[in-house]
Amino acid sequence: MAPRPTRVEYCENSTIVEAWAVILGLPGPVDPGDPVVLERAAKRQYESLRRVPAIVAVDAHGEAVSPFWNHQVAWNEGRRLARFGHRYLSVHFIRQGEGRYTQFGEVLEPPIREWVDIYTGATEGDHPVDRIGFGYVNRFTFGADDFDLSKYFAINVGVDVGAEDAGLLGLSAAFRFFDEAKTMYLNVELSAEAVPGDQRVIGVTTKVFAERRGVEQLAFGHGEQLLDQVRLTKEAAKDAFFSLATEETHAMMGVVHASDGS
């Protein structure tokens, strides 16, 4: 996926339905009190905070338990969500109604900063960090007549099942990369399927996730340094998506490029 010549600043017609940052610590012993303290602290920060029920099954025994979440809470009428538990913190934008994702600095950076502060205050912030990631989910609809996936995304998929007039109901593809220049792991997923009840419409969903691993020199208490890494993974995921999307899709999304030298 070749990089675009100029950086994308924002989209006038954003198709993002979810965006999130995740911070994972190194494996270690479980302190069952951490999530309870975190939730109490978060309620002091957000008046509209509510718990979102979830069932999570994990084996939490031993001295080196991998990160996992077992609590999730939402606020801002469900447009923001956080998950936390054992050395795990993620903060999400969830599209609700017409409320669109605009820019990272407006939508996600403030709550990420707030939750890092909450986590630091509740757990003393001394847990070492292992991985930091950022992801986007975008959703599109296209007319089914003569639909050509490669017109909208830099991907070609073909299959022959030996049947005449076999209408394609759906497809999915997943790719994993390592970007040596950015030292980032990239996951790219794409699925397309006929919209139930309306065979004239094809729904396409893309999921792009960038992750930096092996950042043990950082701890949950290193707020600004963690945010710097979140921004880097965000830019890597963003670049990957806009390289995957063709100019046709850029035009549909109303892409606005940064001015030269910005």
VENLIN-V596782 format. One record per backbone hydrogen bond with DSSP energy under -0.5 kcal/mol. CO is the residue of the C=O (numbers start at 1). NH is the residue of the N-H. If there is no record, write none. Layout:
CO&NH + CO&NH
This chain:
7&258 + 10&256 + 11&14 + 15&139 + 17&95 + 18&137 + 19&93 + 20&135 + 21&91 + 22&133 + 23&89 + 24&130 + 24&131 + 28&65 + 30&32 + 31&34 + 33&37 + 34&38 + 35&39 + 36&40 + 37&41 + 38&42 + 39&43 + 40&44 + 41&45 + 42&45 + 42&46 + 45&47 + 46&49 + 50&74 + 51&53 + 54&56 + 56&58 + 58&60 + 65&28 + 68&86 + 71&84 + 72&52 + 73&82 + 74&50 + 75&80 + 76&79 + 79&94 + 80&75 + 81&92 + 82&73 + 83&90 + 84&70 + 84&71 + 85&87 + 86&68 + 87&25 + 88&85 + 89&23 + 90&83 + 91&21 + 92&81 + 93&19 + 96&99 + 98&100 + 99&96 + 103&106 + 103&107 + 104&108 + 104&109 + 108&112 + 109&113 + 110&114 + 111&115 + 112&116 + 113&117 + 114&118 + 115&119 + 116&120 + 117&121 + 118&122 + 119&123 + 119&125 + 120&124 + 123&126 + 125&221 + 127&220 + 128&26 + 130&214 + 130&215 + 131&24 + 132&212 + 133&22 + 134&210 + 135&20 + 136&208 + 137&17 + 137&18 + 138&206 + 140&204 + 142&202 + 144&147 + 148&151 + 148&152 + 149&152 + 149&153 + 152&246 + 153&155 + 163&166 + 165&167 + 169&194 + 171&192 + 173&190 + 175&188 + 177&186 + 178&180 + 179&183 + 179&184 + 184&179 + 185&211 + 186&177 + 187&209 + 188&175 + 189&207 + 190&173 + 191&205 + 192&171 + 193&203 + 195&198 + 198&195 + 198&201 + 200&144 + 201&195 + 202&142 + 203&193 + 204&140 + 205&191 + 206&138 + 207&189 + 208&136 + 209&187 + 210&134 + 211&185 + 212&132 + 215&218 + 218&129 + 219&222 + 221&223 + 222&226 + 223&227 + 224&228 + 225&229 + 226&230 + 227&231 + 228&232 + 229&233 + 230&234 + 231&235 + 232&236 + 233&237 + 234&238 + 235&239 + 236&240 + 237&241 + 238&242 + 239&243 + 240&244 + 241&245 + 244&154 + 246&250 + 247&251 + 248&252 + 249&253 + 250&254 + 250&255 + 251&254 + 253&13 + 254&12 + 255&257 + 256&9 + 256&10 + 259&262
